[in-house]
Amino acid sequence: MTENGLGHSMASEAGPRRWMLPSALLHGLDPDSGQGGRPPRRTARDWVVDTSCFLLAVLLYLATATALLQHPDVPQGFAVADVVLGALSCCTVWLRRRWPVALAVAMVAVGFVSSTAGGAGLVALFTLAVHRPFRYVAWIGGANLALVPLYYWVRPDNDLPYAGSVVFAVLLAVSVIGWGMFVRSKRLLMLSLRERAHRAETEARLRAEQAQRLAREAIAREMHDVLAHRLTLLSVHAGALEFRPDAPREEIVRAAGVIRESAHEALQDLREIIGVLRAGESEDPADERRQPTLAALDALVAECREAGMKVGLDHRVADPAAVPASVGRTAYRIAQETLTNARKHAPGAEVTLTLTGAPGDGLTLTISNPAPTAPPTPVPGSGQGLIGLTERATLTGGRLEHGGTADGGFEVRAWLPWAQSGAAP
């Protein structure tokens, strides 16, 4: 049975079948079972065990008391006192769960002067071994065993020799203590397994929450990368229509077409992302082909040019298809986000995109633009793209740097790892 299965099994036992568990174990499995800081009430099993211990102590008491009262060498007054102490000791068995240490200490002293209290003394030793750590058992049980030779020296048994009486009493006490320690070890094992199961469930829940959080962050980055480009086109051309209502009809028709096409593509991208959310992560290799790679960079530049941007592309990678998919996808996203930022913050400026690299040397992507020639159109949501690009490049093992240039422009430079053929990227 697994740890989680064990935890659920114990939880089910602590529910409908809690009467079958000891109250001490039930309290360990369910600390809230006690009320007001007090130990939990006895279960049905506790009552059965306590009654059995009481009856055992009474049977040993009756057997010892009968022999003691019929013993010709024992004074009648001493025998009566012994019997009374034994009867009181049997009654204290009902208190063994609440005060196991105090009862065991008291029974060591009472058992030395009262032979009829022997049964209650054995029950007290058993209870001490079950409910308290070994250090209590060592001290109290050791004191009890140390008094056995002295007890039979003072009060010898007529039926057994001295050595036989001592050995029998020591073996009986050691057996009772060992039995109690065995019961305690089983309970501690159950509690430790329950704790491990609970800890495993907690760790599994935390891992699931962390995986969910990472998945949400990845989806948020993907949505930002995919939709920012489209929505920026919408914003720029809608702003142009707003500020130039007297523009020629051809320009208005062209801007409206770009707005319609960008809105349509943004909705398509959003549907794909939502589809991934609904269907879960797929291991189908076809899903990788839906993601843009370095081969789609030319189409991205062409789209930006159609939208009115001035983009110069210096593509020096001989075989873009040879670039690993993850590296190419990251390079595409960096180019897409940087072109979007250039369109927002440097309208009218010519953007230069340079791409170089080879297997073993890595892939270098540089996007730069001079100072803008016109004031930018305010677009909400600015300032977060470069942070996401830096994180994306770092996750692939690369790096990304950005900053202003001497002429007042801006430059983004990224390096991504591109391993040799046959080596891990």
N, C-alpha and C positions, 0 to 999 in steps of 0.2 A: 504494500500500500504506500502511495506517495505521501509526502508531508502534507500537501494540501488536502488529500483525501482523508488523512488522519485527523486533520483539524476539523474538517466537516463532520467526520464521524463522532469526534468528541463533542462537538457542538450539538449534534443531534442527541447524544446521550445525556447531555446536560439539560435537555429540554424535556421531552415526554418521559424519558427514563431516568430522570435525576434521582428518583427514589432508590435506584440501584447503586448509586455512587456514595462513598463516604463523604460526610459533610466537609472534612478538611480538603479532600481532593476537589470537591465541587466548588469550594471557595477559591482554590487555586485556578480552576478553569474559568470561573466567573466571579471576579473580585467583588462585583456589585451584589452578590447574593446575600451578603451580610447587611444588616440594617443598623444604622447609627454607629458604625465602627465595631460592632460586636460580631463575634463569630456566627456563622449561619446555624440555624436550628438543625437538630438531628433529623436525618432522613430515616425512612423506614428501615433501610439496611443498618443504620447506626443503632436503632432500637433493638433489632434482632441480635447484633453483635454484643451490645451492652448487656442485654438480658442473658445471653449465653455466658459471657464472662462472669456475671453475677451468680448465675446458677453453678458454674464451675467452682467459684470461690466458696459458695455455700456448701457444696458437696464435700470439698476438701475440709472445710470447717467442721462439718458434722462428723466426718470420719475421725478427724484429729481430736475433737472435743469428746467423742464417745470413749476413745482410748485413754484420753487424759483423765476423765472423771473416774474411770475404772482402774486407774493405776494406783496400786497400794502405797507406793513410796512418795506420792505427791500430796502435799497437804491440801485439805479441802478448800481452804480460803484462797490459796494460791491458784488452784485449779479453777475456782469460780472467777477470779480476776482475769485469768487467762482466757476463759470462755467469753467473758464480757468484752474484752479487748478484741477478740477475734470477730465477734458479732458486729461491733462498731466498724472494724476494718472492712468487713463485707459490704456494709452500707456505703462506705466511701468509694466503692468501685464506681458508683454512678457519677462521681465527680472527676473521674480520671481524664476526661477530654478537656475539661476547663483548666485544671491545675495538674498537669502530668508530672512536673518536676517536684512540686511541693508534696504531692501524694507519694512519689517514689522515695523522697528523702524521709518522710514520716514513716513509711512502711519499713525502711531499713532499721530504724530505731524500734518500732513496735514489734517487728518480726524477731528481733533479738530477745525480747522478753516474753513474747506470746507465740507459742507453737501453733495455735489455732488460726493465727493471722497469716500463715504461710501461703495459702491460696490467693488471698488478696495481694500479698507481696509479689507473687509471680505475675499477676495481672498488672500491677503497677509497673514492674520492670518492662513487660511487654509494651505497655502504653508509652512509656518513656522512649523506648527504642523506635517506636513508630512515629511519634510526633516531635521528637527533638533531635538535634544533630548529635554526632558521635561523641563530642566532648562531654556532654551531659551523661551519656551512657557510660563513658569510660570512668568518670569520677564516681558516680552513684553506684553503677554496677560493680566497679572495683571495690568500693567500700563494702558492698553487700557480700561479695565473694571472700573478702578478707575476714569477715566476721564468722563465716561458716565454720572453720576449724575451732574457733573459740566457743561458738554456740554448742557444738557437739561435745566439746570438752567439759562444759558446764552441765549440759543436759544430754547425757549419752542416750542412745537408742538401745533398748534391750534386745531388739530383734536383729540388729545388724552390728558388726564390729565398728569401731571408731573410724578406721580408714575407709571402710565401705560406705558408711554414712556420709562422710565428707565428700568422697568422690561422687556418690549419687547426687547429693545436693548441688555440687558445683556443676556437674554435667547438666542437670535439670535447669539451673539458672542460665548457663551459657546457651543452652538450646532455646530457651524462651527469648533471650536477648537476640540471638542470631535470627530467630524467626521474625521478631519485630523489625530488625534492621533490613531483612529481605523485603518485608512488606513496604517499608519506607523507601527502599531503593526502587521498587516498582512504581510507586506513586511519583517519585521524583523523575523517573524516566518518562512517565506519561506527561507530566507537566513540562519537561524539557522539550519533548516532541511537539506538544501543543504550542509552546513558545516558538519553536523553530518553524512550525507551520504558519503561525500568525506572522512571523517575521518574513517568511517567504511570500506570503500573500501581500504583505505591505510592500515588499520590494518589487513584486510583479506589478502591483498597482502603480508604483512610482515609475517603473520602467515604461509602462503603458502610457502614463501621463506625459513622460518625457518624449516618448516617440510621437505621441499626438501633437505635442507642442512643436517638435522639430518638423513634423509634417506640415503643420499650419504655417510655420515660418517659411518652409520651402515653397508652399503654395502661394503665400503672400509675395515672396520674391518673384515667383514665376508670373503671377498676375500683374505685378508692377512692371516687369520687363516687357510682358506682352502688350498690356493695355496702354502703357505710358506713351509708346510711339504712336499708336492710333489716335489716342485722345489728344495728343499734342497737335497732330495734323488738324483735327476737328477745331481745336481752340484757335490755331493760327488762322485758318481760312475763315472761320466764323468771325474772328476779329477783323479780318480784312473786309468782309462784307459789311460789317457794322460801321467801320470808319470810312469806307469808300462806297457809299450807296450809289454814287454816280459813275461807277466804273463801267467800262464797255461791256456789252452784253456777253461777248465771248469770254471775258475773264470771270464774269459772274457765273456763267454756265460751267466753266471749268472748275471754279472753286466749289460750286454746289456738287459737281460730280465727285471731286475729291472728298468732300464731306460725306456724301452718301456711301462711297466705296470704303472709306475709313470706318464709318459706323458699322457697315455690314461686316467687315473683317474683324472689328473689335467684338461684335456679337458672336461671330464664329469662334474666335479664340476663347471667349468667355464660356461658350457652350462646351468646348473641348475640356477646359479646366473643370467645369462643374461635372462633366461626364466622368472625369477621373475621380472626383470626390465621391460620386455615387457608386461607381463600379469598383473602387479600390485600386490599389497598385497592381498593374498587370505585368506578367513576366513575358508576354508575347514580344518577340523582337520587332514586330510591326509597329509597336508603340514608340520605339526609339526613332523610327523613320518619320513620325509625325513631328518630332522636335527639329528645329532648324539646326543646320550644321554650317561649317565654313563654306560649303558649296553654295549656300543661299545668300552669301554676302553680296554678290553682284546684283541679285534681285533687290536686296535692301537698298543698295545705293541707287539703283534705277528708280525705285519707288520714291526715294527722297528727291531725286532730280525732277521727277514728274510733279512733285508737290511744290516745286519752285526753289529748292535749295541748290546751292552751288557746292558740289562735292567732287573732289578730285581723289581718284582711287589709284594707288600704286601697289598693285598686287604682285608680289615677287615669289609667291609660293607656287612651284611648278605643278604640283599635284594636290589640290585641296582635298581630294577624296582620301588621300593617304593619312591625313591628320586624324588622330583618334577622335571618336565621336564626342566624348566628354569635353575634350580640349576645344574642338571646333565649335561645339554648342556654347561654351563659355566665351570664346572669342566673338561669336556672333552676338551674344547678349551684350557684351561690352561695347561693341560697335553700335548696336541698336540704341542702347541707353545714352551713349556719348553723342550720337547724332541727334537724339531727341533733346538732350541738354543744350547742344549748340543751336538748335532751332529755337529753343525757348529763350536763351540768354544772349545769343549773338545773331539776331535776325539780319539777314542780308550779307553776312560774312561768309567767305568761302572756306569750307572745311576740307582739310587734307587728311586722308586716311592712308596710312602706309602699313603694309603687312609683309613681314619677312620671316624666314625660318626654315629649318631643315631638321630631319631626324637627328637627335642627339644634341642639337644646339638649342632647341626650344622654339617657340612661336612668339614673335615680338609684334605687338600691335600699337601703333602710334596714331593718335587723332589730335589734330591741332587746328586752331582757328585764330585769326587776328582779332583785334579789338572790334566790337560791333560798330557798324556804320549808322544804325538806327536804334532808338530806345526799344528795349524788349517789351513785349506784351506780357502783362502780369498773368502768370499761370499758377494756380494753387498746387500744393504738394511738392514744391521744389526743396532740394537739399538732402533728400534721402537716397537718391539713386547711386551716387558715388560710394556711399557707405556700403550699400548692398553689393556693388561691383567689387569693392575691395575684399569683402568677405567671400564672394563667389570665387575670385581669383585665388585667395588663400586656401580655400577648401580643395582646389585642384592641385595645390602644391606650387602655385606661382605667386606673383606679386603684382601690385598695381600702384602707380604713383600718379599724382595729379597736382596741378598748380598753375599759377599765372606765368606768363612769359614776359620778356623784357619790353616787347612792343605793346603790352596791354592785353594780349590775347590769353588763350588758355590751352593747356596741353594735357592729354591723358596718355600715359605710357604703361603698357601691360606686357608682362612676360609670363608665358605659360609653358609648362614642361611638355616636351615631345620626345619620347624615348626612341631609341633605335628599333628597327623592326625585330620582332621576337622578344623584346624586353618589355617589362611592365611599364606603362606610362606613369 
